[in-house]
Amino acid sequence: MDGARASRPRAAETGGQDVSTETTRPVAPAPAAPKAVVQRGDRVFSGAATTAGVLILLVLAGVAVFLLAEAAPALTAPAEAIPGGNGLVAYIWPLVFGTLLSAVLALLLATPLAVSVALFITHYAPRRLAQSLGYVVDLLAAVPSIIYGFWGFQVLGLAAVGFMTWLEDYLGFLPFFAGPVSTTGRTMLVVGVTLAVMILPIITAVSREVFLQTPKLHEEAALALGATRWEMIRMAVLPFGRSGVVSGAMLGLGRALGETMAVAIILSVSGAVTFNLISSGNPSTIAANIALEFPESTGIEVNTLIASGLVLFVITLAVNAVARYIVNRRREFSGAN
């Protein structure tokens, strides 16, 4: 009773509500996260990486400035002063056409073969055979380009004469095989095959590494749903590695665009702009033309060759920019998402 009477005044003082005698303790603030300690090695590595990136940009800018400065006399010279007497555009255009034709032909031949070899190594061949085959394919990249040139001229060119004759007989209605067939085999078709062999290791190596990174869960899920091995590759491996294959193909294209000695040794040049791949009248490439003409050139002729090198520089940058755009665009649909 006494306790009840004592509690009534306290309830009246608080507006009829009972007040707990327990006091709420203030919550202590959470401790601040400790600051990351930057080690000396981290600072050295960060500075070295930044310096390397800036140095690459400076070298690229220096090359561009050099080419522009040395090509300026040819860009402003009259048409009569340019070798051939028809102007700078008429001189460079056949070289640009030959460069793109040989590189695209090599890319079309090498990419399907490289992807097939990469798939065989990663998903079909036994482990020991896959390792040996991978080493052999990688060794192709170590062969000097001049050796490929001699091989294409002495072996492949002569062996391809019969095949090119067959192409003229049965597919001569196409402008690519209109003929007449070169008796020496020094044609754009042989150059394209040789360049395809040269860029094959690059595309194969990149594709092989990308295919090996395909998530195992994707492959096992496809197989668990009843897919065959090829269906699993088509639905899981190829979508995942598409951007990598494109990157490898663009690297190979860059190698083919700048190849010099192999093209200079094999190709029989006439300067004509033609799609005929099996005749002896072929346009030269920019790199091969510079290598052949530079030792005997003087004055404005040197500036003209450097101007053609500037065009090749711009083409290479454009190819890399397009490749980067394709890779970034395909990344969202790569299958890894």
C-alpha positions in Angstrom: 0.0 0.0 0.0 2.7 2.4 1.0 4.6 1.7 -2.3 1.4 2.3 -4.3 0.8 5.6 -2.5 4.3 6.7 -3.1 4.1 6.0 -6.8 0.9 8.0 -7.3 2.4 11.4 -6.8 5.3 10.6 -9.2 2.7 9.5 -11.8 0.8 12.7 -11.3 4.0 14.8 -11.6 4.7 13.1 -15.0 1.3 13.6 -16.5 0.0 10.1 -15.5 2.9 8.2 -17.1 5.3 6.1 -15.1 8.9 7.0 -15.5 11.5 4.3 -15.5 14.1 4.6 -12.9 16.8 3.3 -15.3 18.8 5.9 -17.1 19.9 5.3 -20.8 23.6 5.2 -21.2 25.0 7.2 -24.1 26.3 5.1 -27.0 29.9 5.5 -27.7 30.8 6.6 -31.3 32.2 3.9 -33.5 36.0 4.0 -33.8 37.3 5.6 -36.9 38.7 3.2 -39.5 42.5 3.1 -39.4 44.2 4.8 -42.3 45.9 2.5 -44.8 49.7 2.6 -44.4 51.3 3.3 -47.7 54.5 1.3 -48.0 57.6 2.5 -49.8 57.3 -0.3 -52.3 53.7 0.8 -53.2 54.9 4.4 -53.8 57.7 3.2 -56.0 55.5 0.9 -58.0 52.8 3.6 -58.4 55.4 6.1 -59.5 57.0 3.7 -62.0 53.7 2.8 -63.5 52.7 6.4 -63.9 56.0 7.3 -65.4 55.7 4.4 -67.9 52.3 5.5 -68.9 53.3 9.1 -69.4 56.5 8.0 -71.2 54.5 6.0 -73.7 52.3 9.0 -74.5 55.3 11.2 -74.9 57.0 8.8 -77.3 53.8 8.5 -79.3 53.4 12.2 -79.5 57.1 12.5 -80.4 56.7 10.1 -83.3 53.6 12.0 -84.5 55.5 15.3 -84.4 58.5 13.9 -86.2 56.3 12.4 -89.0 54.4 15.6 -89.4 57.5 17.7 -89.5 59.3 15.5 -92.0 56.2 15.0 -94.2 55.4 18.7 -94.4 57.5 19.4 -97.5 55.8 16.6 -99.4 52.4 17.8 -98.2 53.0 21.3 -99.5 55.0 20.4 -102.6 53.5 20.7 -106.1 52.3 17.5 -107.8 55.2 17.6 -110.3 57.8 17.3 -107.5 56.3 14.1 -106.1 57.7 10.8 -107.6 55.5 9.9 -110.5 54.5 13.5 -111.1 50.8 12.9 -110.3 50.7 14.3 -106.8 51.0 12.9 -103.2 47.5 11.3 -103.2 48.1 9.4 -106.5 51.4 8.2 -105.1 50.1 7.0 -101.7 46.7 5.7 -102.6 47.9 2.4 -104.4 50.1 1.8 -101.4 47.2 2.2 -98.9 45.1 -0.1 -101.0 47.8 -2.8 -101.2 48.4 -2.5 -97.4 44.7 -2.9 -96.5 44.1 -5.7 -99.1 47.0 -7.9 -97.9 46.2 -7.3 -94.2 42.5 -8.0 -94.5 43.2 -11.1 -96.6 45.6 -12.4 -94.0 43.1 -11.6 -91.2 40.3 -13.5 -93.0 42.4 -16.5 -93.4 44.1 -16.6 -90.0 41.2 -15.8 -87.6 39.0 -18.9 -88.2 42.1 -21.1 -88.2 43.4 -19.5 -85.0 40.1 -19.8 -83.2 39.8 -23.5 -84.2 43.3 -24.2 -83.0 42.7 -22.5 -79.7 39.4 -24.5 -79.2 41.2 -27.7 -80.0 44.0 -27.0 -77.6 41.6 -25.9 -74.7 38.7 -28.3 -75.1 39.5 -31.3 -77.3 43.2 -32.3 -77.2 44.6 -34.4 -74.4 46.7 -32.4 -71.9 50.1 -33.5 -73.1 49.2 -33.0 -76.8 47.7 -29.6 -76.0 50.9 -28.4 -74.2 53.1 -29.6 -77.1 50.8 -28.1 -79.7 50.7 -24.8 -77.8 54.5 -24.6 -77.7 54.7 -25.3 -81.4 52.2 -22.6 -82.3 54.0 -20.1 -80.0 57.3 -20.9 -81.7 55.9 -19.6 -85.0 56.1 -16.1 -83.5 59.8 -16.5 -83.0 60.6 -17.1 -86.7 62.0 -14.0 -88.4 59.9 -12.3 -91.0 62.6 -12.6 -93.6 62.5 -16.4 -93.2 58.8 -16.3 -93.9 59.5 -14.2 -97.0 62.0 -16.8 -98.3 59.6 -19.6 -97.6 56.7 -17.8 -99.3 58.9 -17.0 -102.4 60.7 -20.3 -102.8 58.1 -22.9 -101.5 54.6 -21.5 -101.2 54.6 -19.4 -104.3 55.7 -22.2 -106.6 53.5 -24.7 -105.0 50.5 -22.4 -105.3 50.7 -21.9 -109.1 48.6 -25.0 -109.8 46.0 -24.0 -107.3 45.8 -20.5 -108.7 45.4 -22.0 -112.2 42.4 -24.0 -110.9 41.0 -20.8 -109.4 41.2 -19.0 -112.7 39.6 -21.9 -114.6 36.6 -22.4 -112.3 36.3 -19.1 -110.5 37.7 -16.7 -113.1 34.3 -14.9 -113.3 35.1 -13.3 -109.9 37.4 -10.2 -109.9 39.7 -11.8 -107.3 40.7 -14.7 -109.6 40.4 -13.1 -113.0 44.0 -14.0 -113.9 46.2 -14.3 -115.8 48.0 -16.5 -113.3 51.6 -15.5 -112.4 54.1 -18.2 -113.3 56.3 -17.3 -110.4 53.7 -17.3 -107.7 54.6 -13.9 -106.5 51.0 -12.8 -106.0 48.9 -11.0 -103.4 47.2 -14.4 -102.6 50.6 -15.9 -101.6 51.4 -12.7 -99.6 48.0 -13.0 -97.8 48.7 -16.7 -96.9 52.2 -15.9 -95.7 50.9 -13.1 -93.5 48.2 -15.3 -92.2 50.8 -17.8 -91.0 52.8 -15.0 -89.4 49.8 -13.6 -87.4 48.4 -17.0 -86.5 50.4 -17.3 -83.2 49.2 -14.0 -81.9 45.5 -14.6 -82.4 45.8 -18.2 -81.2 47.6 -17.2 -78.0 45.1 -14.6 -77.1 42.1 -16.7 -77.9 43.6 -19.7 -76.0 44.1 -17.7 -72.8 40.6 -16.2 -73.1 38.9 -19.6 -73.6 40.7 -21.0 -70.6 39.2 -18.3 -68.4 35.6 -19.3 -69.2 33.8 -20.0 -65.9 33.6 -23.7 -65.3 30.1 -23.2 -63.9 28.9 -22.0 -67.3 30.4 -25.0 -69.0 29.1 -27.5 -66.5 25.7 -25.9 -66.5 25.4 -26.2 -70.3 26.5 -29.9 -70.1 24.1 -30.6 -67.3 21.2 -29.3 -69.4 22.1 -31.9 -72.1 24.2 -29.8 -74.4 26.9 -31.6 -76.5 30.5 -30.4 -76.3 30.1 -28.2 -79.4 26.8 -26.8 -78.1 28.5 -26.0 -74.8 31.3 -24.2 -76.7 28.9 -22.3 -78.8 26.7 -21.2 -75.9 29.3 -20.6 -73.2 32.9 -20.5 -74.4 32.5 -18.4 -77.6 30.3 -15.7 -76.1 32.6 -15.3 -73.2 35.7 -15.1 -75.3 34.3 -13.0 -78.1 36.0 -9.7 -77.0 39.3 -11.5 -76.5 39.1 -13.0 -80.0 38.5 -9.5 -81.4 41.4 -8.1 -79.5 43.7 -10.9 -80.8 42.5 -10.4 -84.3 43.2 -6.6 -84.1 46.7 -7.3 -82.8 47.3 -9.6 -85.7 45.9 -7.0 -88.1 48.4 -4.5 -86.7 51.2 -6.9 -87.3 50.1 -7.6 -90.9 49.7 -3.8 -91.6 53.3 -3.1 -90.7 55.0 -6.2 -92.2 57.9 -5.3 -94.4 60.4 -7.9 -95.5 58.1 -10.8 -96.2 56.0 -8.6 -98.5 59.0 -7.0 -100.2 60.5 -10.5 -101.0 57.4 -12.2 -102.2 55.3 -9.6 -104.0 55.7 -8.7 -107.6 54.8 -5.0 -107.8 53.3 -3.1 -110.7 51.6 -0.2 -108.8 48.1 -1.0 -110.2 45.0 -0.8 -108.0 43.3 -4.2 -108.5 41.5 -6.9 -106.6 43.1 -9.6 -108.7 44.9 -11.8 -106.2 46.6 -14.3 -108.6 48.2 -12.1 -111.3 51.6 -10.6 -111.4 50.3 -7.0 -111.3 49.9 -6.1 -107.7 50.0 -2.9 -105.6 52.8 -2.7 -103.1 52.3 -1.9 -99.4 53.5 1.2 -97.5 56.0 -0.6 -95.4 57.5 -2.6 -98.2 57.7 0.4 -100.5 59.5 2.4 -97.8 62.0 -0.4 -97.3 62.7 -0.8 -101.0 62.8 2.9 -102.0 64.4 4.6 -99.0 68.1 3.6 -99.6 68.2 5.4 -103.0 65.9 8.3 -102.2 67.0 11.9 -101.6 65.3 15.3 -101.0 61.6 15.4 -101.6 61.5 11.6 -102.2 62.4 11.0 -98.6 59.7 13.4 -97.5 57.2 11.5 -99.6 58.1 8.2 -98.1 57.8 9.7 -94.6 54.4 11.1 -95.6 53.3 7.6 -96.6 54.6 6.4 -93.2 52.5 9.0 -91.6 49.4 7.6 -93.4 50.3 4.1 -92.1 50.7 5.5 -88.6 47.2 7.0 -88.8 45.8 3.8 -90.2 47.3 1.8 -87.3 45.9 4.2 -84.7 42.5 4.0 -86.3 42.5 0.2 -86.3 43.4 0.2 -82.6 40.7 2.7 -81.8 38.1 0.6 -83.7 39.3 -2.5 -81.9 39.0 -0.8 -78.5 35.4 0.3 -79.4 34.4 -3.2 -80.4 35.9 -4.8 -77.3 34.2 -2.3 -74.9 30.9 -2.7 -76.8 31.0 -6.5 -76.7 32.1 -6.6 -73.0 28.5 -6.1 -71.8 27.3 -9.1 -73.9 30.4 -11.3 -73.4 28.5 -14.0 -71.4 30.5 -13.3 -68.3 27.6 -11.2 -67.1 
